[in-house]
Amino acid sequence: MSLNPEQLMHMAVDAAESIKANDLVVLDLKGISLVADYFVICHGNSDTQVQSIASEVRKRAHEENVTIRGIEGVNAARWVLIDLGDVVVHIFHRDEREYYNIERLWSDAKVVENV
């Protein structure tokens, strides 16, 4: 049984929160983008934390038999992108998050409350 987009988003949020991801935001992109239904955005305060969050998201996806369509940036640990299909997880290093400010780029998207 595969996860629906909302379950997939919650799985990614739970994984990130378990590693104490900072300032976690979920954007609902349904009807705005064909890229994904949700962006999960968070940051870590160090390279190690960024890599740990990414590792936990990958581990949980594997446990749920979710196909990871792509992963970028793990070695540099500045902006890790994990493509889970309907959900794209963006894990920034604290210093990069403000610079890229993808929440502003996707300001038409609704912020999902109470995730």
C-alpha angles and dihedrals in degrees: 000000000000126000121252117233094265093050089047091052091050091049090054092046092050091049093050093045091051088063091046096252112191129238095358113197129178119203120201106219098174108136091010104068138023089205096080144331093237140022115203108201127186142136142224127215095228141025088254094054092047090052092045092052090049091048092051093049089050092047093050091046089052091049090053093045090243115160113235103216094192144343126198136180102022096131095049091041093202099108118000116191120195116189111206093168106247090028127050117194118207114194112184133188106243091250094053098045096072093042096055096034094185090174087070092047089055096039091137089068122093117243109236109233126211099018 
